[in-house]
Amino acid sequence: MRARYLFVVAILLAVTAAASQAPNSAPTRGFTPVLVPAPASLQVRSGVTFMLTPSTQIHSDDAGVGDFLAQLLRRSTGYPLEEGEHGISLLLSGAPADAGDEGYRLDVSDTEIVVRANKPAGLFNGVQTLRQLLPPDVESKEVRDASWTVPGVTITDRPRFEHRGAMLDVVRHFQPVNVVKDFIDRMALYKLNYFHWHLTNDQGWRVEIESWPKLATVGGSKQVGGDRGGYYTKAQYREIVAYAAARNITVVPEIDMPGHTNAALASYPELNCNGQAKQLYTGVDVGFSSLCAGSETTYAFVDDVVREIAEMTPGPYFHIGGDEANATSPADYQAFMDRALPILAKYGKTPIGWHEFIRTTEDPSAIPQYWSADRGDDSVLGHEVILSPPNHAYLDMKYNRGTELGLNWGGYVDVRDSYDWNPGTFLVNVGEVSIRGVEAPLWTETVVTPDDIEYMMFPRLPAIAELGWSPFATHSWDSFRVRLGSHGPRWEIMGINFYRSKQIPWSGRHQAGS
């Protein structure tokens, strides 16, 4: 009997020890980890709670990250959160050796919170995790009376993939600066780090180019449906780039060419092979426009545009588009890329493009963004790949047949479709080592208002974010759906208009939608 008792005790101790080491292991005293993305390792410190009080101070080795956290906490708590050593410390020392540039360690005890990282990016990511450990009221823009407690935890974390992105199309429907900033803020909350800014297409040209001013004033004057469009001045462009950088997000501008260029062709007749300007276009068809590949004016135009965009964009990447160039012959497409890609290199930019373009170059640094649902395409072999399969990652796909907004050419994409796939095995002949990361594009043929944007982003964007950040060993739909459901009250406090999918057990008073 005693032997049997000792055996049972040994088993229980082993299970307890294993649970304490497991990623997202279940904590004690009723606390359930609700972090998205799931951290690589989370241990709960039983009976430990840190209480934020009016005397709590913040010390940060990086002023920008410290200011970000202080401003976030001040607006909801009303506490001064002054600089000091008593409370929260953000340190650029003592991080795990394998944390890299974006990883961190977060320790919460009864007396202090310490985030350690190698680089400010890691501190920023640790702050986003701390943000989710606080009550949802922390997201309020007004002071709230709440119990500002943080559960005792030790978290060691780093991203799975280098590229974790989202794309906003501001061409089909133009979005003002504050809406773009809100989009960036939503990205930052879930540790996304690349903002792909789709700036030009057939329906509009959305950024000022001083050497070709009519691109903005003429090409940017309309949008889908014929309404007034808009464009960003260079000052506004720089403002958004700086805003993103303060949130550990690199801007990747896209100037789509040689197709999807009707707005440019309508602005300058000399960009057309026949010297006659096109009419402005406000529909949603694709594949009918092309720059004139045989004209030297075309390459003077490309050089000027790339130069001016590169001067305003400190990030290393430039997205050249390259998709759906149906009006460009294969020979002209190759000729265009043979001239255009060296221009990007001339101005210090690494090319990213929709994956069609990769067939035109042997440059191993060129990065294809794979936007097909076909898992057997070998065209990207030999390159790092960004994955954006439409049946999983496109935020403009309808959730189901009853969804008013969105398209369905890539299928219906509910939350589980966005979450339950493995980027490391998606392409049959491309291993995880060649996957640069994942990105969620939001095209705006049917998306007009900020509420529309948020409705299509949430709750799918956090699913893509977890695929990009979390080790696949933590991947669990049953866990994710519960963790995600707990974010509903947080989004409501933030004023986010989200789709209440029936697949998610929403917390509190949130009800599932159709």
C-alpha positions in Angstrom: 0.0 0.0 0.0 2.8 2.4 1.0 4.6 1.6 -2.3 1.5 2.4 -4.2 1.1 5.7 -2.3 4.7 6.7 -3.0 4.2 5.9 -6.7 1.1 8.1 -6.9 2.9 11.0 -5.1 5.8 10.6 -7.5 3.5 10.8 -10.5 1.8 13.9 -9.1 5.1 15.7 -8.4 6.3 14.9 -11.9 3.2 16.2 -13.5 3.3 19.4 -11.4 7.0 19.9 -12.3 6.3 19.4 -16.0 3.4 21.8 -15.9 5.6 24.5 -14.4 8.0 24.2 -17.2 5.5 23.9 -20.1 4.8 26.9 -22.4 1.6 28.6 -21.2 1.4 26.2 -18.2 -1.7 26.6 -16.2 -1.2 29.0 -13.3 -2.6 28.6 -9.8 -5.1 30.6 -7.8 -7.5 31.1 -10.7 -5.2 33.1 -12.9 -5.4 31.9 -16.5 -2.7 33.1 -19.0 -4.5 35.1 -21.7 -1.5 36.3 -23.7 -1.6 36.6 -27.5 0.8 35.8 -29.0 1.6 32.8 -26.7 5.1 33.3 -25.1 7.8 30.7 -25.7 8.0 30.0 -21.9 5.7 31.1 -19.1 5.9 30.1 -15.4 3.5 31.3 -12.9 4.7 32.3 -9.4 2.1 31.0 -7.1 0.6 33.5 -4.6 2.7 36.4 -6.1 1.0 39.7 -7.2 2.5 43.1 -8.1 0.3 46.1 -7.3 0.6 49.3 -9.3 0.2 52.2 -6.9 0.5 56.0 -7.1 4.1 55.7 -5.8 5.2 53.2 -8.6 8.1 54.5 -10.6 9.4 53.5 -14.0 13.1 53.2 -14.9 14.1 52.5 -18.5 17.4 52.1 -20.2 15.6 53.3 -23.4 13.7 56.6 -23.0 11.3 55.9 -25.9 10.1 52.6 -24.5 9.9 54.0 -21.0 7.8 57.0 -22.2 5.5 54.7 -24.2 4.8 52.6 -21.1 4.4 55.6 -18.8 2.0 57.4 -21.1 -0.1 54.2 -21.5 -0.4 53.7 -17.7 -0.9 57.4 -16.8 -4.0 57.8 -19.0 -5.9 54.9 -17.4 -4.5 54.9 -13.8 -4.0 58.6 -13.3 -0.7 57.8 -11.5 2.3 60.0 -12.1 4.7 57.0 -13.0 7.8 59.2 -12.5 11.3 58.1 -13.4 12.8 56.1 -10.5 14.1 52.8 -9.3 11.0 51.6 -7.4 8.5 49.6 -9.3 9.1 48.8 -13.0 12.5 48.5 -14.6 13.2 48.1 -18.4 16.8 47.0 -18.7 19.1 46.5 -21.7 21.1 43.9 -19.8 20.8 40.5 -18.4 18.5 39.1 -21.1 18.9 35.4 -22.1 21.7 34.7 -24.5 19.3 33.5 -27.2 16.8 36.5 -26.9 18.1 38.1 -30.1 17.1 41.7 -31.0 13.4 41.2 -30.2 13.2 38.7 -27.4 12.9 39.6 -23.7 12.6 38.2 -20.2 9.8 39.4 -17.9 9.8 38.8 -14.2 7.0 39.9 -11.9 7.4 39.7 -8.1 5.5 41.2 -5.2 7.9 44.2 -5.2 8.9 44.8 -8.8 8.5 44.2 -12.5 11.7 43.8 -14.5 11.9 43.5 -18.3 15.3 42.6 -19.7 16.3 42.6 -23.4 19.3 43.1 -25.6 17.7 45.8 -27.7 15.0 48.4 -27.4 12.8 46.3 -29.7 12.9 43.5 -27.1 12.0 45.9 -24.3 9.0 47.1 -26.4 7.8 43.6 -26.9 8.1 42.9 -23.2 6.0 46.0 -22.5 3.3 44.6 -24.8 3.2 41.4 -22.8 3.1 43.4 -19.5 0.2 45.4 -21.0 -1.8 42.2 -21.5 -1.1 41.0 -17.9 -2.8 44.2 -16.6 -6.6 44.4 -16.4 -8.3 45.4 -19.7 -9.1 48.8 -18.1 -5.4 49.7 -18.8 -6.5 50.4 -22.4 -8.9 53.2 -21.3 -8.1 56.7 -22.5 -9.7 58.0 -19.3 -8.8 57.4 -15.7 -10.6 54.4 -14.2 -11.0 53.1 -10.7 -9.5 49.6 -11.0 -7.3 47.2 -9.1 -4.0 47.5 -11.0 -2.6 44.1 -10.3 -0.1 42.0 -12.3 0.2 38.3 -11.6 3.6 36.9 -10.6 5.2 35.3 -13.7 8.5 34.6 -15.3 8.3 34.8 -19.1 11.1 34.1 -21.5 10.2 34.9 -25.1 11.4 35.6 -28.6 9.8 35.6 -32.1 9.6 32.5 -34.3 10.0 34.6 -37.6 11.8 37.8 -38.3 9.0 39.3 -40.4 5.6 39.6 -38.8 3.6 42.1 -40.9 0.3 43.6 -41.9 -0.6 45.5 -45.1 -3.0 48.4 -45.5 -4.2 49.3 -49.0 -4.9 53.1 -48.9 -5.5 53.3 -52.6 -8.9 51.8 -53.2 -10.2 53.9 -50.3 -7.9 56.6 -49.0 -7.3 56.7 -45.2 -6.2 59.8 -43.3 -3.1 60.0 -41.1 -4.9 59.2 -37.8 -6.4 56.1 -39.2 -3.1 54.8 -40.4 -1.6 55.5 -37.0 -4.5 53.5 -35.4 -3.7 50.6 -37.7 -0.1 50.7 -36.6 -1.1 50.8 -32.9 -3.2 47.7 -33.4 -0.2 46.0 -35.0 2.1 46.9 -32.1 -0.3 45.4 -29.5 0.3 42.0 -31.0 4.1 42.3 -31.6 3.9 42.8 -35.4 6.9 44.6 -36.8 6.5 45.4 -40.5 3.9 47.8 -41.8 3.4 47.2 -45.6 1.9 50.4 -46.9 0.3 49.9 -50.3 0.5 53.4 -51.8 -0.2 53.2 -55.5 -2.5 51.3 -57.8 -4.9 51.9 -60.7 -7.4 53.8 -58.6 -5.0 56.3 -57.0 -1.5 57.5 -56.2 -1.3 58.3 -52.5 2.1 59.9 -51.8 3.7 63.2 -52.9 6.5 63.0 -55.4 8.0 66.4 -55.9 9.6 65.7 -59.2 6.3 64.4 -60.6 3.7 66.4 -58.7 0.7 65.5 -60.8 1.0 61.9 -59.5 -0.6 63.1 -56.2 -2.7 66.0 -57.4 -4.2 64.2 -60.4 -3.6 60.5 -59.7 -4.6 60.9 -56.1 -7.8 62.8 -56.7 -10.2 59.9 -56.9 -10.9 56.5 -55.3 -13.2 53.5 -55.8 -16.7 54.6 -56.5 -15.6 58.0 -57.8 -15.5 59.8 -54.5 -12.7 62.3 -53.7 -9.4 60.5 -52.9 -6.4 62.0 -51.2 -2.7 61.7 -50.7 0.0 62.0 -48.1 2.4 65.0 -48.2 6.0 64.2 -47.6 5.7 65.6 -44.1 2.8 63.3 -43.3 4.7 60.3 -44.8 7.6 61.0 -42.5 5.3 61.5 -39.5 3.8 58.0 -40.0 7.3 56.5 -40.5 8.5 58.0 -37.2 5.3 56.9 -35.5 5.8 53.3 -36.6 9.4 53.3 -35.6 8.5 54.4 -32.1 6.5 51.2 -31.9 9.2 48.9 -33.3 7.5 48.8 -36.7 9.4 49.2 -40.0 7.5 50.7 -42.9 7.7 48.9 -46.2 6.4 51.2 -48.9 4.8 49.7 -52.0 4.9 51.4 -55.4 3.2 48.8 -57.6 4.7 48.4 -61.1 4.7 47.8 -64.0 1.0 46.9 -63.8 -1.6 48.5 -61.5 -0.3 51.9 -62.7 -3.4 53.6 -64.3 -3.3 56.5 -61.8 0.3 57.3 -63.0 -0.7 56.8 -66.6 -3.6 59.2 -66.1 -1.3 61.8 -64.5 1.4 62.0 -67.2 0.8 61.2 -70.9 4.5 60.6 -71.5 4.3 57.5 -69.3 2.1 55.9 -72.0 3.6 54.2 -75.1 1.3 56.2 -77.3 1.8 59.5 -75.4 -1.8 59.8 -74.5 -3.0 60.0 -70.9 -5.4 57.4 -69.6 -8.7 58.3 -67.9 -8.8 58.1 -64.1 -10.2 54.8 -63.0 -12.5 54.2 -60.0 -13.5 50.6 -60.5 -12.1 47.4 -59.0 -10.9 45.4 -62.1 -7.3 44.4 -62.4 -4.7 43.6 -65.0 -5.4 46.2 -67.7 -2.6 48.8 -67.2 1.2 48.8 -67.8 4.1 51.2 -67.8 5.8 51.4 -71.2 8.7 49.0 -70.8 10.5 50.3 -73.9 10.6 54.0 -73.0 13.5 55.7 -71.2 11.0 58.1 -69.7 9.6 55.1 -67.7 13.0 54.5 -66.0 13.6 58.2 -65.3 10.2 58.1 -63.6 11.0 55.0 -61.6 14.4 56.4 -60.6 12.8 59.6 -59.3 10.0 57.9 -57.4 12.3 55.3 -55.8 14.8 58.0 -54.9 12.2 60.3 -53.2 10.5 57.4 -51.4 13.9 55.9 -50.3 15.0 59.3 -48.9 12.0 59.3 -46.5 12.1 55.6 -45.6 14.9 54.5 -43.3 13.9 50.8 -43.5 15.9 48.5 -45.8 13.0 47.3 -48.0 11.1 48.6 -51.0 8.0 46.7 -52.3 7.9 46.8 -56.0 4.5 45.1 -56.4 4.8 43.2 -59.7 1.6 41.3 -59.6 -1.2 40.9 -62.1 0.7 42.6 -64.9 -1.5 41.0 -67.5 -1.2 44.0 -69.9 2.6 43.6 -69.9 4.1 40.9 -72.2 6.4 38.4 -70.6 9.3 39.9 -72.5 8.4 43.5 -71.5 7.9 42.4 -67.9 11.4 40.9 -67.8 12.9 44.0 -69.5 11.2 46.2 -67.0 12.5 44.3 -63.9 16.0 44.2 -65.5 16.0 48.0 -65.3 13.9 48.6 -62.2 15.5 46.3 -59.7 19.0 47.8 -60.1 17.4 51.2 -59.4 16.2 49.9 -56.0 19.7 48.7 -55.3 21.1 52.0 -56.4 19.2 53.7 -53.5 20.1 51.0 -51.0 16.9 49.1 -50.9 16.3 45.3 -50.9 13.4 44.4 -53.2 10.2 42.8 -52.0 7.5 42.0 -54.5 4.5 39.8 -55.0 5.9 36.4 -55.9 5.5 36.7 -59.7 8.4 39.1 -59.9 10.9 36.6 -58.4 11.2 34.7 -61.7 12.9 37.8 -63.3 15.9 37.9 -60.9 18.7 35.6 -59.7 19.4 38.0 -56.8 19.1 35.7 -53.7 18.4 38.8 -51.5 15.2 39.6 -53.4 12.2 38.6 -51.3 9.0 37.2 -52.8 5.7 37.7 -50.9 3.7 34.6 -51.7 0.0 35.3 -52.2 -1.3 32.1 -53.7 -3.2 29.3 -52.0 -1.2 26.8 -54.1 1.2 25.0 -51.8 3.3 23.5 -54.6 4.8 26.5 -56.4 8.6 26.2 -56.7 9.1 29.6 -58.2 10.3 31.0 -54.8 13.0 28.4 -54.2 16.4 29.9 -53.3 14.8 32.9 -51.6 13.4 33.9 -48.2 9.7 33.9 -48.5 7.0 36.0 -46.8 3.7 34.0 -46.7 0.3 35.7 -47.3 -1.9 32.9 -48.6 -5.4 34.4 -49.2 -7.3 31.4 -47.7 -5.5 32.1 -44.4 -4.0 35.5 -44.2 -6.0 38.0 -46.3 -8.0 40.2 -44.0 -10.3 41.3 -46.8 -11.9 37.9 -47.3 -15.4 37.5 -46.0 -15.8 35.6 -42.7 -18.7 33.7 -44.1 -21.5 34.0 -46.7 -23.4 36.5 -44.4 -20.5 39.0 -44.1 -21.4 42.3 -45.8 -17.8 43.5 -46.2 -15.1 41.8 -48.1 -14.5 39.5 -51.1 -14.5 35.7 -51.4 -12.3 34.8 -54.3 -9.8 33.3 -51.8 -12.6 31.6 -49.8 -14.4 32.4 -46.6 -11.8 32.9 -43.8 -13.0 32.7 -40.2 -10.6 32.9 -37.2 -9.7 29.2 -37.2 -8.8 29.4 -40.9 -6.4 32.3 -40.1 -4.9 30.4 -37.2 -4.8 26.7 -37.8 -2.0 26.3 -40.4 1.7 26.1 -40.1 3.8 28.6 -42.1 6.8 26.3 -41.7 5.2 23.6 -43.7 2.9 25.5 -46.0 5.0 25.3 -49.1 5.7 21.7 -50.0 9.4 22.1 -51.1 10.3 25.1 -48.9 11.4 24.4 -45.3 10.9 26.7 -42.3 14.5 27.9 -42.6 13.5 29.7 -45.8 10.3 31.3 -44.4 11.1 34.9 -43.6 7.7 35.3 -42.0 4.0 36.0 -42.4 1.9 39.0 -43.4 -1.8 39.8 -43.3 -2.9 42.1 -46.2 -6.0 44.2 -46.0 -7.2 45.3 -49.4 -9.9 47.9 -49.4 -12.2 47.4 -52.4 -15.2 47.2 -50.0 -13.5 48.6 -46.9 -14.2 52.3 -46.5 -14.3 53.5 -42.9 -12.1 53.0 -39.8 -14.8 50.7 -38.4 -14.7 48.6 -41.6 -10.9 48.3 -41.2 -11.2 47.1 -37.6 -14.0 44.7 -38.3 -11.9 42.9 -40.9 -8.7 43.0 -38.8 -10.2 41.7 -35.6 -10.2 38.9 -34.5 -8.1 37.5 -37.4 -5.0 39.8 -37.1 -4.0 38.3 -33.7 -4.2 34.9 -35.2 -1.6 35.7 -37.8 0.5 37.5 -35.2 0.6 34.4 -33.1 1.7 32.3 -36.1 4.5 34.8 -36.7 5.7 35.1 -33.1 5.0 31.9 -31.1 7.0 28.7 -31.4 4.8 26.1 -33.1 5.1 23.9 -30.1 2.6 26.2 -28.4 0.2 26.0 -31.3 -3.3 25.0 -30.0 -6.6 26.1 -31.4 -8.4 25.1 -28.2 -6.0 27.3 -26.2 -5.9 30.2 -28.6 -9.7 30.5 -29.0 -10.0 30.9 -25.2 -7.1 33.3 -24.9 -8.4 35.4 -27.8 -11.9 35.4 -26.3 -10.6 37.1 -23.2 -9.4 40.1 -25.4 -12.9 41.1 -26.3 -13.4 43.4 -23.3 -10.0 44.9 -24.0 -11.0 45.7 -27.6 -14.3 47.1 -26.5 -12.5 49.5 -24.1 -10.2 50.5 -26.9 -13.2 51.2 -29.1 -12.3 48.5 -31.6 -15.2 47.4 -33.9 -14.5 43.6 -34.0 -16.4 40.6 -35.5 -17.8 38.4 -32.8 -17.1 35.0 -34.4 -19.1 32.1 -33.1 -15.8 30.1 -33.1 -14.6 32.2 -30.1 -15.9 32.0 -26.5 -16.0 35.7 -25.9 -15.5 36.9 -22.3 -18.0 39.0 -20.4 -21.0 40.4 -22.2 -19.7 39.8 -25.7 -22.0 37.8 -28.0 -21.0 35.7 -31.0 -22.0 37.1 -34.4 -23.4 35.4 -37.4 
